[in-house]
Amino acid sequence: MEKRNLLQCSKAAVAAACGAFTAVFGWLGWLVLAWGACMALDWASGSAAAACRGQWSSAAARAGIWHKAGMVVVVLVSALTDGVLGMAVANLPGLGLQPNGVVLPVVLVWYIFTELGSIAENAAAMGAPVPAWLVKLLAEGKEGADK
């Protein structure tokens, strides 16, 4: 009985935390969280794939971290772009623009598909079979974000 109450309290706590996160950050917050998880998984799987091949090096791992840091900069630039466009539209109605914060979500979706494709490649490098349709789907998702 006590374990059941603990489980119910844990479920309630997770639901409350997810609800609070959504209330504060909305769907964009979940997109950022998914991107962060994909970046971490890509770096970890890339390191594992290199170690599996006996090619792991701290220099390559550092290069991967710098690559991820550059991605963070691009995401910040896209967020600032959304902010500046929003202010311009609000204060310069003659521009005829309706951006409504579209740059950041599109950049995040593009990066997420890029990371997922890289994770699948890393899994293949570790010897896991990767369905061709999954690789194609990830490539099409990235392409769709480009358009």
C-alpha positions in Angstrom: 0.0 0.0 0.0 2.8 2.4 0.9 4.6 1.7 -2.4 1.4 2.5 -4.3 1.1 5.9 -2.6 4.7 6.7 -3.3 4.2 5.8 -7.0 1.0 8.0 -7.1 2.8 10.9 -5.5 5.7 10.5 -7.9 3.4 10.5 -10.9 1.7 13.6 -9.5 5.0 15.3 -8.9 6.1 14.6 -12.5 2.8 15.8 -13.9 3.0 19.0 -11.8 6.6 19.7 -12.9 5.6 19.1 -16.6 2.6 21.4 -16.2 4.6 24.1 -14.6 7.3 23.8 -17.3 4.6 24.1 -20.0 3.0 27.1 -18.2 6.2 29.0 -18.0 7.9 28.0 -21.4 5.0 26.7 -23.5 5.6 24.4 -26.5 8.8 26.2 -27.4 10.3 25.2 -24.1 9.7 21.6 -24.9 11.3 22.1 -28.3 14.4 23.6 -26.7 14.4 20.7 -24.2 14.2 18.2 -27.0 17.0 19.9 -28.9 19.2 19.9 -25.7 18.5 16.2 -25.2 19.3 15.5 -28.9 22.6 17.4 -28.6 23.6 15.4 -25.5 22.7 12.1 -27.1 24.5 13.0 -30.3 27.7 13.8 -28.4 27.5 10.7 -26.3 26.7 8.4 -29.2 29.4 10.0 -31.3 31.9 9.4 -28.5 30.7 5.8 -28.2 30.9 5.2 -31.9 34.5 6.6 -32.0 35.4 4.5 -29.0 33.9 1.4 -30.6 36.1 1.9 -33.6 39.1 2.6 -31.4 39.3 6.2 -32.7 38.2 8.2 -29.6 40.3 11.2 -28.8 39.9 14.1 -26.4 40.7 16.5 -29.2 37.8 15.2 -31.3 35.5 15.2 -28.3 36.4 18.9 -27.6 35.8 19.7 -31.3 32.3 18.2 -30.9 31.7 20.3 -27.8 32.8 23.4 -29.7 30.4 22.4 -32.6 27.6 22.2 -30.1 28.5 25.6 -28.6 28.3 27.1 -32.1 24.8 25.6 -32.4 23.8 27.3 -29.2 25.1 30.6 -30.6 23.0 30.2 -33.7 19.9 29.4 -31.6 20.5 32.5 -29.6 20.8 34.5 -32.8 17.5 33.1 -34.1 15.8 34.0 -30.8 17.2 37.5 -31.0 16.1 37.7 -34.6 12.5 36.8 -33.6 12.6 39.4 -30.9 13.9 42.2 -33.2 11.4 41.3 -35.9 8.6 41.3 -33.3 9.6 44.7 -32.1 9.9 46.1 -35.6 6.5 44.8 -36.6 4.9 46.1 -33.4 6.4 49.6 -33.9 6.8 49.9 -37.6 3.4 48.8 -39.0 4.3 49.9 -42.5 6.7 47.0 -43.0 3.9 44.6 -43.8 5.6 41.7 -42.0 3.9 39.1 -39.8 6.8 36.9 -38.5 5.1 35.9 -35.1 8.2 34.3 -33.7 8.8 31.8 -36.6 12.6 31.9 -36.8 13.5 30.2 -33.6 11.1 27.2 -33.9 12.2 26.5 -37.5 15.9 26.7 -36.5 15.3 24.3 -33.5 13.4 21.8 -35.7 16.1 21.9 -38.3 18.8 21.3 -35.6 16.7 18.5 -34.0 16.4 16.6 -37.3 20.1 17.2 -37.9 21.0 15.8 -34.5 18.6 12.8 -34.9 20.2 12.0 -38.3 23.6 12.1 -36.7 22.5 9.9 -33.8 21.2 7.3 -36.3 24.6 7.5 -38.1 26.4 7.0 -34.8 24.2 4.0 -34.0 25.0 2.5 -37.4 28.7 3.1 -36.8 28.3 1.1 -33.6 26.9 -1.8 -35.5 23.2 -1.2 -35.0 20.9 -1.8 -38.0 19.2 1.5 -38.9 16.0 1.3 -41.1 16.5 3.1 -44.4 13.0 4.6 -44.0 14.1 6.3 -40.8 17.2 7.8 -42.4 15.0 9.1 -45.2 12.4 10.5 -42.8 15.0 12.4 -40.9 16.5 13.8 -44.1 13.1 14.9 -45.3 12.3 16.5 -42.0 15.5 18.5 -42.2 14.7 19.4 -45.8 11.2 20.5 -44.8 12.6 22.8 -42.2 14.9 24.3 -44.8 11.9 25.1 -47.0 
